[in-house]
Structure formats: C-alpha cells, structure tokens
Amino acid sequence: MRRRNKLIVVRATEFEEELVKGLAKKANLSVTEYMLRCAAGKKINVIDINPLYVETKRIGGNIHQIAKLANFGKIEAVNLEGVQDELSKIYDELQKITKRCS
C-alpha cells in the first residue's frame, strides 16, 4: 500500500478550482488522484453509459410487454427482429467504448 505523506500546494483561480473538481468528479476520482494522473500523463477515461442504460431499459420494457401478452394468450408468434437490431446497436456502442478505452 502506498502512503502519500507529501503535500503539494497549488494556486488556482476559483474557475480553475471548480474546473478541476468537476473533471475529477466526472472521472469518478478524487481531486488528488485526478491531478496526479494528469501530471503523470496517464489517460483518464470518462464514459457516459447513461444513454445505453436508458436504451437497454426501454428494450427490457418492450420484452416484458411481449412476454405479458404471450402469457395472456393475446399473441402467439412474436417477431423480435426489431429487438435484435436494437440490441446489436447497443453491442456496437459498447464495442466502440471498449476500443476507445484500450
């Protein structure tokens, strides 16, 4: 385990302070960890997967509705090509994110 026992003081404007804090928060890092990674030239990946989450939740809701209709006997045959297409799009987006981060 590393022990950081040295203090580095940095002067910044209020805007710069808020900027660094915001970027650290967006990267899910402490300000210290964010600044040290920046100083070391390490890559900081910030990925917003919320759109994929929303889309996946929407598709799940559609599948639930289809299952409900099938259980009530209201439908017998289901064409899930549209669902498959949407899931393929999500998979493609996840592949892009993975490539960008590696």
WOCORZI-V69777 format. One record per pair of residues at least 4 apart in sequence whose ideal C-beta (glycine too) atoms are under 8 Angstrom apart, sorted by the first residue. I is the first residue (numbers start at 1). GAP is how many residues later the second one is. D is the distance in whole Angstrom. If there is no record, write none. Layout:
I_GAP_D + I_GAP_D
This chain:
4_28_8 + 10_25_8 + 12_4_4 + 12_5_5 + 12_8_7 + 13_4_7 + 14_4_6 + 15_4_6 + 16_4_6 + 17_4_6 + 18_4_6 + 19_4_6 + 20_4_6 + 20_11_6 + 20_14_7 + 20_15_7 + 21_4_6 + 21_10_6 + 22_4_6 + 23_4_6 + 23_11_6 + 24_5_5 + 24_6_6 + 24_7_5 + 24_9_7 + 24_10_4 + 24_11_8 + 26_20_5 + 27_7_6 + 27_17_5 + 27_18_8 + 27_19_5 + 29_4_4 + 29_5_4 + 29_8_7 + 29_15_7 + 30_4_7 + 31_4_6 + 32_4_6 + 33_4_6 + 34_4_6 + 34_10_7 + 35_4_6 + 36_4_6 + 37_5_4 + 37_7_6 + 38_4_8 + 38_6_7 + 45_55_7 + 45_56_5 + 47_50_6 + 47_54_7 + 49_4_6 + 49_48_7 + 50_4_6 + 51_4_6 + 52_4_6 + 52_38_6 + 52_41_6 + 52_42_7 + 53_4_6 + 54_4_6 + 55_4_6 + 55_31_7 + 55_34_8 + 55_35_6 + 56_4_6 + 56_34_6 + 57_4_7 + 58_4_7 + 59_4_6 + 59_24_6 + 59_27_5 + 59_28_7 + 59_31_8 + 60_4_6 + 61_4_7 + 62_4_7 + 62_21_7 + 63_4_6 + 63_20_6 + 64_4_6 + 65_4_6 + 66_4_6 + 66_9_7 + 66_12_6 + 66_14_8 + 67_4_6 + 68_4_6 + 69_5_4 + 69_6_5 + 70_4_8 + 70_5_6 + 70_6_8 + 70_8_7 + 80_4_6 + 81_4_6 + 82_4_6 + 83_4_6 + 84_4_6 + 85_4_7 + 86_4_7 + 87_4_6 + 88_4_6 + 89_4_7 + 90_4_6 + 91_4_6 + 92_4_7 + 93_4_7 + 94_4_6 + 95_4_6 + 96_4_6 + 97_4_6 + 98_4_6
